[in-house]
Amino acid sequence: MKFIIKILKDFPAYLWSGWGAIASIFLFIAFWDIGNQVYGALVLPSPLETFKTLTTMLQDESVWKEINITLYRASVGFGLSLIFGSLLGLLAGFFVTASIMSRPIVTILVGMPPIAWIVLAMIWFGMGDETVIFTVIVASFPIIFVGALQGTRTLDDDLKEMADSFKLPWHMKFFDVYFPHIFSYVFPAWVSGLGMAWKIVIMAELLATSDGMGASLAVSRSQLDTPTTLALVVIMIGSLMFIEYIILEPIKREVELWRD
Amino acid sequence: MNDNSREESNHANNHYLYYPDEKDVPTYLAYGFRPIFLLLPPYIVISMILWALVWSGYLNIPFMDNTLTWHVYEMLFGILTAGVLAFLTTGLPELFPGMVPFIGKRLKYIMILWIAGRVSFWFIDITGVYLTAILNLSMLLWLIWFAKDVVLDKLQRHSSLGYILVVIFGIETWFFASVSGHAITPSLDILKVALGAIVVLILLAMRRVNMESVNELMEDKDIDDIYIARPPVTNLAIFTVILFTIVEFLYPDSSTLGWLGFAAGAAILGITSDYKLKDEFILNQPFVLYYASIFVMLSIGYTLMGWDLLNEDIYGINHFRHFITTGGIGLAYMMVIITIGWIHTGRNLTSSIYTHLMIILIIIAAFMRGLIPFFEEYSSELYLWSAIVWTIPFLLYMKVFYKFLLTPRADGIQG
């Protein structure tokens, strides 16, 4: 509870410190605008036109339906990876044999291109939710697994010994010694896993489904509707930035505070 | 004064190791800022009255048939040289403790040069543009020569101040070349470039003033923390302002410029995030809010200019620019003369109803002037009243600070 209050208390200052980041986003948009002037509106619509399209799109209920479908798939896939990735990773970290054994398997999972997984999943599950969710899981699971594994592998033995010699009760040992350390590894892994899930869900939808934002992207592509395409991209990037910078980053900062 | 008592006094009071042993230096020439702060506020008041008479037609000064250009010129360069003179002659001996303060007779001659520059400006139709050019350019050139230590400093800690002054000198030369027919660039466009350079100078100078005085303020009030104005934050703001200025010169109507305006607005506002300290809360200190208001006004100016460029229904970019000039730059000068007026006359930074009013009235004047596009029907009243409201703080300054400027330092130190 104290932890949450601290995050909320620091939140306004955290938000205010974001002006520099906003400035660099605007610089990026300015470069985008130059691209529009050089290559024309068909190739690259102007930022202003894109944002106007976006506003009209967001007033349309069917667009929200597509967004919800995508959100559902991403969260189911990511949620399953989060639970199993963290649990299995933590467990594997406690046993040296398990970590040695799991390493190459993770490399195989990470090394396999997501597009190949999509193709396989389309053969296994057909066109639909399962294909997308499966692809999301295989893409984000290894990231979370490795993070959790590192978290337990790198636990400081001296600290463990100290906790033992002071005869700390198990709950103190867990919340004050192990948890902050493990969490500081697992949490960043969740963040990158989420980023991966959000990207993969769009790609899988584009190739394997007829609904969701990825499918809308495919439709706008076939109609050469570049403003809509870019507006969709803005929604994807915007929502990812919102989750990452507004929700996760403040938590991450608090979690990692003990490190300095 | 012995070393012990010098150590006891706070750090901005023991800035120079040597004080020149010139005899019979009158108090008003005892340190660089004194004569300037005695002359600049009344000059601003008088020139605003003169402008009011010129614009309303009671006073006939044709200004080479280009009154607007020359109005902008004087508000930018005429006041700038005085502000920079005060900042450099007061600040450099503090940044470089081995430097001998610039006082007495030599200070008097430089002040006469500045006054001559102002007189030649108002009589430009009689004395001609070349005299004005020579007097004003030599003033700036002298300032650059005076600041040469900054550039020659091996550590290059403050060299950016020197370089930007050289750039401003180049722009002023370019301006005079244009008005005298030796360059084809429209003089008003050059003045917009000058404004960008001056904003950069102000960001650089304010970073130093800010850090020095906010930390001193905290020391006075026993607030145990340290304020650091991080250079990268200021540099990002400077980068965006330079980009905006260059693009505005080359492509004044481009939509890209609009986004750059937003970028500059956000980057400048970012400077205020450093006021959030690690442990202590200082945003309840009036002086911190005063300094922050400079960046807020500059930011509003660039953001509104950006918005104007992206919005087809509104044409007010030069009105919005007054948030930068009337607002940001006006506040920056005000804060420099208030800060130096307290600290370098041997006093603590003190806020009162007068300092509150000086800042608030400038902000109100900037809003009155900058928001004219939204209140077109009252535009003539707003032009007049914003000028009047903007002048009052300088009258208040004279009331509060003249007695300090005309008497020796309160702590007995020379200067």
Interface residues (C-beta under 8 A of the other chain):
Chain A: A13 W16 S17 W19 G20 I22 A23 S24 F26 L27 I29 A30 D33 I34 Q37 S46 P47 L48
Chain B: V233 L236 A237 T240 L243 S254 S255 T256 W259 L260 F262 A263 A264 A266 A267 L269 G270 T272 S273 K276 L310
